[in-house]
Amino acid sequence: MPIEGPIKELGLFELFQLISLAEKKGILTISGEDIVKSYVLYFDRGNLASVDFPERLKNEFLKRGFLTKDEVIEVADNKFVDYLIENNIIPLSTFKTVFKQTAIDVLYSLFLIKSGHFSFRETDFEIPDYLTLDIKIENIILEAARRIDEISKMEEILPNTDIVLEVSTDLIEKEQINLSPMDWKLLSLIDGNLTISALINKIGDKFAVMKSLYGMTMTGIITEKKIPVDDIIKENKTSIGKETDKIKELKRLWNKGKFTDGLKELFKLKEMYPDDSRISYNMGYFYLAEGRFKEAISEWNSFLVLSGDENKKKEIRETLDLVKGIHKKIVNWEVLIE
């Protein structure tokens, strides 16, 4: 019988400790209100055996230059690891290193979840060697607790990820500046246009980005950009014009059945506006038109988290029920031989 329930009632710290102390073997699924994507974690003898997070992994290999944007769009989530290995796109040792680092970052982010649902069922499973982790949960719990304490302090100074940052004009007057590689990387991206949310999306590691931005804010290296009211009005008018053009282009591609091209356009928009629910809404339909049910479901789950439009959310919930039912039938389909 599975262990399941709301995260509010049994927190992930307690759940992970329970699995570790009892040396359980099974599969943990975490999904729900506070989570953009669902995550599947595999445990063996109480240790973390593997994590299934294809979209996050895809973006990580894209940032590192192992995948192109076209490959990210065209290769299905459940096939891209095999695609990397079978086509020798990346050395196996490098893949294992990146996989482990990204998996640990994902784990730390899970402990920040405040609401949602979990389900753990004891079962046997097989994991390919290149996806095996064997990480002691106790070490992850200790580091996650430390990070949560630090993040609460950071959010007092940077309470909103929609803030736009800029490099301080006083920077050149500082005689000695000891910056970390992450500080330099962020300084190269901070252009007075990107929000904190966009910076996190580009780097991928929320804790590392927030820690770096917090440190540079406290030392006066970066500051919040103050935008004059006239500039905001002008920028909004320009944005409305650009959005209208993008909508027309997406409609044209949809009507011509060019769904892959539509996804490429939406992918570009998602890089610029990672928290715009409309992008996830549209990507879901474009993925569905290509028969990529899993990706469509993932994008619509994102939409439900990000959107405040209750009518559209009702529409997507109803559509999700239909699509999940069809997807389940396809997965469980057997050839009729009589």
Summary of the structure (lengths in Angstrom):
residues: 338
radius of gyration: 21.7
end to end distance: 35.4
largest distance: 82.0
contacts: 944
relative contact order: 0.10
helix: 60%
strand: 11%
